[in-house]
Amino acid sequence: MKKIKTLSRALVSGLLFVLLLSPLNVSAYAGEVKSPAPAHNEIYPLNIFISTPSNRSLSGDFFTTSLTRIISPNGIIGKYIFNPDGQHHHWFVDASFLDDVSALAKGTQLVSGEKIPANNDAKNFLLHLPTVIGNDPIQALAYGNPSGYWVRRLIPHEQNYLLDMGNNALTPYFSGNFTPVTDYLNDHYYTLPSKTVTTLLQTQKSIESISSYLGQDELAFLTLHLTSPLYVDLSKSTRNIYTNDESNAVEELLNRVSLSPGKFTLTSSQEKVPVTISNTFPHSINLRIEIATLNSRVTIPSRIEVMVPGKSKEQISIPIKVLTSGSSAMQLSIFDKNGIVFGQSVTYPLTLSVLSPVATWITTIATVLLMAALIIRSVRKRRKNPVEKSHE
């Protein structure tokens, strides 16, 4: 399954690489696409948008290396910084894009696991950006530059947060010398697939339900990048990539609490079997372990509660009473206090090599009777021997 998932991610990454560089997506943030040319031969648009669809998944890893080309000296955004035309412009800047460039400058990795070394173009892009813009007006954008219409429609409680973070996250790059964003740049209606809507709402609900277990930085990242499918002018294929990423992210988050596999052989009528629970969240979780049995050969408590500290493992002992020999199994499922289901249910096979109380009683009586018979026979032989000797 891991190989299949890795292959799937690699294919997704390849598709996103092409889509991010397609004219349809580029036109949304860089004006009309032109072939790279010397700065003195090309006059750039009056309004320059430093923004692209999100380059990172909800895990924080990059989908592709396409951003390295976008910000290169001949890239569709990099050319504005490395080959300026000497004219005044109005700059519209998305802090999410600069955060992606910053991550690329430090070195990161792809969703496939491939490492990306620290990128010099990214470092120089961030270094020269304030100098090239100079005193030109800078307008901050809502973080991630999503559709205002769909943000208000789907996650209205986050609309102000995205605006605030569009300003706050931009401050380190320009020392506050910009016009703060007060509304969304794009507010018009466009059709969203029902799958995108359903997945986004479910993802938001899941993140909110486990928010107390997450670190502050990770929670902020997830909340800010939840709107990736709402970027304006995405193609259907690109939007599906973001939607599928959100589904995978929820699964990975919930799998941070898991049960160890195992199987047990029981040789006595009452035993306790050990099961290990892992919690890779940074904070502790109060869990409820629900237990179901395969058949009536054993009796097991239906519920066990346990607190597992953050980034640790906890072993619980499950008492089992064996009623008869044979085979059975128990299935364990993990819930938190709010009923959120974590990880996958795990089934533990049970081999029961124990005699029932009735069988034990019968065996004991039979053993006693056998021993009594042997003693009686031995006594009779001893009594008979003297008689036989007297006749001789």
N, C-alpha and C positions, 0 to 999 in steps of 0.2 A: 504493500500500500504506500510506503514512504517513497519508493521509486516512482510509482505512478503519480503521486502528488508532486514530486520534484519535476518530473517530465511535464506535467500539466502547467506548472508555474513557469517553466522555461518557455513553453509554447505561448503562454499568455504574455510573457515578457517580450518575446519576439514580435508579437502582434502589436503590443503597445508601442514598441520602438518605431514601427512603421507609421502608426496612427498619429503619434505625437509630432512626427515630422511631416505629416501630410499638409497640403495647402489649406484644407478645410479648418484644421485646428490652429495653424499658425496665424491665419488671417484674423482670428479672434483677439490676438493680443499684440500683433506686430505690424498691423497694416497690411498692405499688399506685398506679397512675397516677390523679391527680386533676386537676381543672381548676384553673388558677392562682387563688389567692385571697389576700386580705390575710393577713399573718402571724398576726394575733390570731384569725383564724377557722379556721386549719388547724393541727392538731397533727401534727408529723412522726413517722415511725416511730422507735422506740427505737434500732434499728440502721440507720444511714445508710451506704450504699455509694457511695463516690466512684469509680466504675468504669464503663466502657462497653466494648463491642467496639472494637478498634483503629480509629482514625480515619485512619490513614496506611497507604499502600502500602509495599512494601519499598524503593521508590525514595526514600521520605521525604516524598513529596507527599501531600496530603490527597485522599481519595476525593471528598468533598463538603464543603459548608459547614455541615453539620448540627450540628457542635460549637458553632458560634456561637449557635445556638438553645438547645442543651442547657445552656450556661452563662450564658445571659442572665438577667436578674432574674426573669423568669417561667418560665425553663426548668426542666426536670425535675430538674436538679442545681443549677443556678444559684440557684434559689429558696432552697435551704438556706443559702446564703452571703449573698445580698442581702436576703432576707426571713426571718431566723431567728425561730424561735418562742419563744425564751427558755428552752427546756427543755434538760435534759442529755441527751446522746445518746452512743452508742458508735459511733465512726466507723471504717469499714473503707476504707482508702485504697490505691488502686493507683497506683504511681509512673508507670506508663505513661500513665495518663490525664492526670496533671499535666504530664508531658513534652509531651503533645499540646497542652494548654492553653498551655504556655510557648511552643511553636513558633507557635501562633496569635497570641499576644501580640506576637511579634516581626515577624510578617508572613511569609507563605509562599506556596505556590501549589497549585493542584489538579493532578491527574494529566493533565488536559486541557491544562495549560499556563497556564491563567488565573491571574493574580496575585491574592492575597488580602492586602489591606493590614493593617497592625498593628491588632489588635482591642482596643479599650479595655475591653470587658467581661472579656476574658481577663486583661488586666493587673490590673483591680480584683478579679477572682476570686482570683487568686494573692495579692494584697495583703491581702485581708480574711480569707482562709481560716484562717490561724493564730489571728487574733483571735476569730473567731466560734466556733471549736472550743474555744479557751481551755484549760481544764484537763480537758476531757472526755477519756476514754481513746481513744487512736488505735491501731488495729491495722493494721500493714502487711500487704499482700497480695503474693503471688508476682507478679513483673513480668508484666503482661498478664493476670493472673488466669485462666490456662488450667486445663483439667481435669488434676488430678494423676494420675488414672488413665492418661490418654492420653500425658502427658509421660513417665511411667515406662515405658509400653509402647513408645513410638515413639522417643523421644530420651532414654533414661535417663541418658546422660552429661552432659546439660544440666540435670537437675532441681535440683541444688544451686546452679548458676549463676543460675537464674531466681529462686530464693529469696534468694540473696545480693544480687542486683541489685534485688529488691523492697525490700530494706532500704537498700542503698547509694544508690540513686537517690532515695529518699524523704528522706534526711537533709538535703539543701539546703533543702527546703520546711518542715521542722519542727525543724531543728537537733538531730535525734536524739531528740526527746521523743516517742517512740512505742514500742509493743511490737513488737519485731522478729518477722517471720514465720519460723516454723520448719517449717511444713508447708502443704500446699495446702488452700485453703478448700473447694474442690469436688473430691471424690475418687471420686465414683460413676461407674459405667459407663453409657455411652450409645452408640448406634450411630453409627459414622462411615462415610460412603460410601467405597468402595474407591478411588475417584479421589483423594479427599482424602488418604488414607493414603499412596498411591503417590507423589503429587506432593510431599507434605511430606518423605517420605524421600529422594526424588530431589533436592529442593531443598537439604536439609541436606547431602547428600553432595556436591553441586556447590559449595556455599559452603565446605565443609571443604577440598575439593580445590584451591580457588583462594585460600584464606585468606592465604597468604604474599604475594599480590599486592595485597591490599586494605589500606586504611588502618585503623588501630586503631579509630577511631570508627565507620566504616562497617561493619566486621566485627561490632562489638558490636551495632549497630542491627539488622543482618540476623539475627543469632542470637536476639536478644530478640523480634523480631517474627515469627519463623518460626512461633510458636505461635498466631498470630491465628486460624486455623481451629479451634483447640481451645478457644476461649472457650465456656463453658457456655451452653446455651439459645439458640444461634444457629438461625435458620431455615435451611432447606436452601438457599434462594436466596442468603442472605448468606454462608453458608459456601462456596458455589461461587465467589462473588466473590473471597474471600480465596485460594481454591485456584487460580483462574485468574491472580490477581496473582502468585502464587509462580512459576507457569510462565513468565509474561512476564518476571519479574525475572531468572530464570536465563538466559533468552535474551539479555536486555540486558547482563548481566554478561559472558557469553561473547563478545558482539559488540564488547567493548571492545578486542579485538585483531582487526585486520582488514587486508585486502589492498586496494590501490588497483586499480580496473578499468583496462583498456587493451587495445590490439591493436597488432600489430607487423608491419612489412614488412621482410623480410630480403633483402638484395641481394648478400650474399657467402656463401661456403660456411661460414664460421665467424664468429659474432657473439655479443655479450653484450647481453642486453636487461635494462633496469632495471625493478624492481618495488618499490613502496614498502609497508612494513608499518607500521601505526599501533598504538601501545600507549597507551591512556588510563588504565591503572591507575597508581597512584602509585609502584609499584615495578617494577624491571626483570624481564624474563622471558627465559629461554633457550628458544628455539623451534626446532622441527624443521619444515621446509617439505617436504612430500611432493609430488612432481611426476609427473604421468602425461601421456603423449602420446596424441594422437588416432590417429596412424598412424605408419608407418615412414619417412616422408619426412624426419624429423629425428631426431637423437639428443640427449637431454638428461639430465643427472644426475638420478637418481631422488630424491635427498635433498640438502637444503642446511640447515645449522645456522647460527643467528644469535642474538645477544643484543640485545634491544631495550630501552633504558632506559625508565624510567617517564615517562609523559606526554611522549612524543616519537615521532618517526618515524625509521625506518631504511630505507635503500635497499640492496637486494641486486642483484647482477648475475648473471644466469643464462646460462651458456655454452650455445650452441646450435650444433650442426653440421648443416648442410643437405645432404641427400643428393640431392635432386632437386626441381625446381620444382613448384609447385602450391599447394594449401592444406593447412593442418594446424592444430593447436591444442594447447595445453598447459593442464592443470588443476592448480591449486595448492591445497593444503589445509594448515592450520596446526595443529600439535600442540605441547604443552609436553613436558617431560621425563617426565611421568607419563602421557602419552597422552591428556590432556584436549584435546578438539577445540575450537578457538576460531573464531568468526566463520563465514562462509559460504565454501565452496569457490568459487574464481573461475576461469573459463575464459577464456584469452587466445587469440583467433584469430591465426593466423600466415599471412601471405601470403609465399610463397617465390618470389622472382624471381631465381633463381640457376641457371646452367647446370651440369650435372653434369660431373665430371672428364672423362668419355669424350667428352661433347659438346664440351667446351672443347678437348680434344685434336684432335678431328676438325675443328673450326672453325679452329683454329690451322694445321693442315696444309693445309686448303683455302685459307686466306689466303696461306700461303707459296707454294703451287702457282700461285695466281692471279697473285701478284706476279712469280714466275719466268716465267710465260707472257708477261706484259706486257713484261718486260725482254727476252726472246728476240725477241719481235715487233719491239720497238724497234730492236734490234741488226740484225735482218735488213733493216729498212727503210733503215737507214743504209748498209749494204753494197750494197744494190740501187741506190740513188740515183746513185753515180758511174758505174755501167755505163750507166744510162739517158742520163746527160749525154754520154758519149763517143760514142754513136750519133748524137746530134744534131749 
